[in-house]
Amino acid sequence: MIQARYPKSNIGSYPFFRQQRFGVTIVLRGIDAGELDRAVEEVRALVRELSES
């Protein structure tokens, strides 16, 4: 789980249904810039991987 690897950051997802489509807003927050950057990159990679499958 990505969140477990980045304890100083908070990761949240907010699903929505708009214009007959489902989507999600993903939010990452934290005060350790380096950790937050790494978490963002890992989440981006996961989203890319899931969108290709």
C-alpha positions as CSV (number, residue, x, y, z in Angstrom):
1,M,0.0,0.0,0.0
2,I,1.4,3.4,-1.0
3,Q,0.2,5.2,2.0
4,A,2.1,2.9,4.4
5,R,5.4,3.7,2.7
6,Y,4.8,7.5,3.2
7,P,3.7,8.0,6.8
8,K,4.3,11.8,6.7
9,S,1.9,12.2,3.8
10,N,-1.8,11.8,3.5
11,I,-3.4,10.3,0.4
12,G,-7.1,10.6,-0.3
13,S,-9.4,9.7,-3.1
14,Y,-12.7,11.3,-3.9
15,P,-14.9,9.4,-6.4
16,F,-17.5,11.3,-8.4
17,F,-20.2,10.8,-11.0
18,R,-20.5,13.7,-13.4
19,Q,-22.0,14.0,-17.0
20,Q,-22.8,10.3,-17.0
21,R,-19.2,9.4,-16.2
22,F,-17.4,8.1,-13.2
23,G,-14.1,9.7,-12.1
24,V,-11.9,10.2,-9.1
25,T,-9.9,13.1,-7.6
26,I,-6.7,12.0,-5.9
27,V,-5.2,14.3,-3.3
28,L,-1.8,14.1,-1.6
29,R,-0.8,16.3,1.2
30,G,2.3,16.5,3.4
31,I,5.0,18.7,4.9
32,D,8.0,16.7,3.8
33,A,8.5,17.8,0.2
34,G,10.8,14.9,-0.7
35,E,8.5,12.3,0.6
36,L,5.5,13.9,-1.0
37,D,7.3,14.0,-4.4
38,R,8.1,10.3,-4.1
39,A,4.5,9.5,-3.1
40,V,3.1,11.6,-6.0
41,E,5.4,9.7,-8.5
42,E,4.3,6.4,-7.2
43,V,0.6,7.3,-7.4
44,R,1.1,8.6,-10.9
45,A,2.8,5.3,-11.9
46,L,-0.1,3.3,-10.4
47,V,-2.7,5.4,-12.3
48,R,-0.8,4.9,-15.6
49,E,-0.5,1.2,-15.0
50,L,-4.2,0.8,-14.1
51,S,-5.3,2.9,-17.1
52,E,-3.4,0.6,-19.5
53,S,-5.0,-2.6,-18.2
